Amino acid sequence: MKKTILIIFALLCTSAIVMAIIPKIDGKDSRQPVYKVIFDGYPLYDGKTDEPSTGLYQAGEKVVLYFPFIATDTNYYFYLDGKEINSSDYSHERGFVFEFIMPEHDVTFSWTSRNTMVNYVE
């Protein structure tokens, strides 16, 4: 019984020491500030899960977002903090791909679209 209690105590102490040395939340160092990608509209996907992105990143972290809402005959315009940006790639499974490095502040990702279908009337 004493030996079991000592083993449990040793494991608890070890885990407490590890948690103190390497504090992480969702794989991020909790000692570093976290900044948010604010989605002006529907949240985008980060490809890590099938759920929308939480939008939380640390400064200097590579952000990859996917825009899956694609319609035919439509032009899309994308903006990061009000400046127009272009898609870095296209994924047939996930849509337009956007990559950027998270700055040391929150950023706003927004988009507009315009239907470009032409209707010819005779």
C-alpha positions as a Python dict, from the first residue, in 0.01 Angstrom:
ca = {
    (1, 'M'): (0, 0, 0),
    (2, 'K'): (282, 240, 92),
    (3, 'K'): (461, 160, -232),
    (4, 'T'): (148, 237, -437),
    (5, 'I'): (101, 569, -261),
    (6, 'L'): (467, 660, -324),
    (7, 'I'): (435, 571, -694),
    (8, 'I'): (120, 781, -731),
    (9, 'F'): (286, 1070, -547),
    (10, 'A'): (595, 1045, -769),
    (11, 'L'): (380, 1048, -1083),
    (12, 'L'): (186, 1350, -965),
    (13, 'C'): (505, 1537, -882),
    (14, 'T'): (659, 1449, -1219),
    (15, 'S'): (352, 1563, -1411),
    (16, 'A'): (341, 1889, -1210),
    (17, 'I'): (707, 1957, -1290),
    (18, 'V'): (655, 1886, -1660),
    (19, 'M'): (347, 2113, -1668),
    (20, 'A'): (547, 2392, -1502),
    (21, 'I'): (839, 2359, -1742),
    (22, 'I'): (642, 2325, -2065),
    (23, 'P'): (301, 2492, -2027),
    (24, 'K'): (102, 2434, -2345),
    (25, 'I'): (-259, 2487, -2442),
    (26, 'D'): (-376, 2332, -2771),
    (27, 'G'): (-11, 2284, -2867),
    (28, 'K'): (67, 2653, -2808),
    (29, 'D'): (297, 2793, -2542),
    (30, 'S'): (56, 2948, -2292),
    (31, 'R'): (321, 3199, -2187),
    (32, 'Q'): (304, 3366, -2530),
    (33, 'P'): (15, 3596, -2624),
    (34, 'V'): (-245, 3459, -2864),
    (35, 'Y'): (-399, 3674, -3137),
    (36, 'K'): (-724, 3622, -3323),
    (37, 'V'): (-822, 3607, -3688),
    (38, 'I'): (-1158, 3782, -3688),
    (39, 'F'): (-1379, 3648, -3965),
    (40, 'D'): (-1602, 3911, -4121),
    (41, 'G'): (-1867, 3664, -4228),
    (42, 'Y'): (-1852, 3288, -4203),
    (43, 'P'): (-1551, 3140, -4021),
    (44, 'L'): (-1305, 2962, -4246),
    (45, 'Y'): (-1144, 2622, -4198),
    (46, 'D'): (-783, 2555, -4101),
    (47, 'G'): (-775, 2197, -4234),
    (48, 'K'): (-688, 2049, -3895),
    (49, 'T'): (-1046, 1939, -3833),
    (50, 'D'): (-1378, 1949, -4015),
    (51, 'E'): (-1490, 2225, -3778),
    (52, 'P'): (-1443, 2598, -3846),
    (53, 'S'): (-1114, 2747, -3727),
    (54, 'T'): (-1094, 2891, -3376),
    (55, 'G'): (-891, 3172, -3528),
    (56, 'L'): (-638, 3175, -3242),
    (57, 'Y'): (-269, 3195, -3333),
    (58, 'Q'): (57, 3312, -3180),
    (59, 'A'): (264, 3586, -3343),
    (60, 'G'): (495, 3437, -3606),
    (61, 'E'): (281, 3126, -3647),
    (62, 'K'): (193, 3022, -4003),
    (63, 'V'): (-181, 3055, -4062),
    (64, 'V'): (-346, 2840, -4329),
    (65, 'L'): (-713, 2899, -4403),
    (66, 'Y'): (-946, 2741, -4658),
    (67, 'F'): (-1240, 2916, -4825),
    (68, 'P'): (-1485, 2644, -4933),
    (69, 'F'): (-1783, 2863, -5031),
    (70, 'I'): (-1731, 2870, -5406),
    (71, 'A'): (-2007, 2938, -5656),
    (72, 'T'): (-1991, 2931, -6035),
    (73, 'D'): (-1983, 3254, -6231),
    (74, 'T'): (-1869, 3451, -5927),
    (75, 'N'): (-1565, 3667, -5869),
    (76, 'Y'): (-1429, 3674, -5513),
    (77, 'Y'): (-1219, 3945, -5350),
    (78, 'F'): (-1038, 3870, -5023),
    (79, 'Y'): (-901, 4115, -4768),
    (80, 'L'): (-669, 4087, -4470),
    (81, 'D'): (-696, 4395, -4248),
    (82, 'G'): (-855, 4582, -4537),
    (83, 'K'): (-578, 4506, -4787),
    (84, 'E'): (-666, 4285, -5083),
    (85, 'I'): (-487, 3949, -5082),
    (86, 'N'): (-479, 3665, -5331),
    (87, 'S'): (-523, 3297, -5272),
    (88, 'S'): (-189, 3116, -5251),
    (89, 'D'): (-332, 2792, -5390),
    (90, 'Y'): (-649, 2598, -5464),
    (91, 'S'): (-752, 2264, -5313),
    (92, 'H'): (-1020, 2063, -5494),
    (93, 'E'): (-1131, 1923, -5156),
    (94, 'R'): (-1122, 2248, -4954),
    (95, 'G'): (-1135, 2546, -5191),
    (96, 'F'): (-914, 2855, -5200),
    (97, 'V'): (-607, 2839, -4976),
    (98, 'F'): (-474, 3142, -4788),
    (99, 'E'): (-142, 3144, -4604),
    (100, 'F'): (15, 3421, -4399),
    (101, 'I'): (227, 3469, -4088),
    (102, 'M'): (31, 3591, -3786),
    (103, 'P'): (140, 3942, -3684),
    (104, 'E'): (151, 4066, -3324),
    (105, 'H'): (-211, 4186, -3332),
    (106, 'D'): (-558, 4062, -3419),
    (107, 'V'): (-639, 4063, -3791),
    (108, 'T'): (-967, 4072, -3982),
    (109, 'F'): (-1022, 3838, -4276),
    (110, 'S'): (-1309, 3942, -4502),
    (111, 'W'): (-1433, 3891, -4854),
    (112, 'T'): (-1681, 4017, -5109),
    (113, 'S'): (-1821, 3848, -5415),
    (114, 'R'): (-1981, 3955, -5740),
    (115, 'N'): (-2191, 3742, -5970),
    (116, 'T'): (-2045, 3762, -6321),
    (117, 'M'): (-2305, 3559, -6508),
    (118, 'V'): (-2406, 3729, -6831),
    (119, 'N'): (-2766, 3696, -6945),
    (120, 'Y'): (-2807, 3742, -7318),
    (121, 'V'): (-3157, 3858, -7410),
    (122, 'E'): (-3273, 3828, -7768),
}
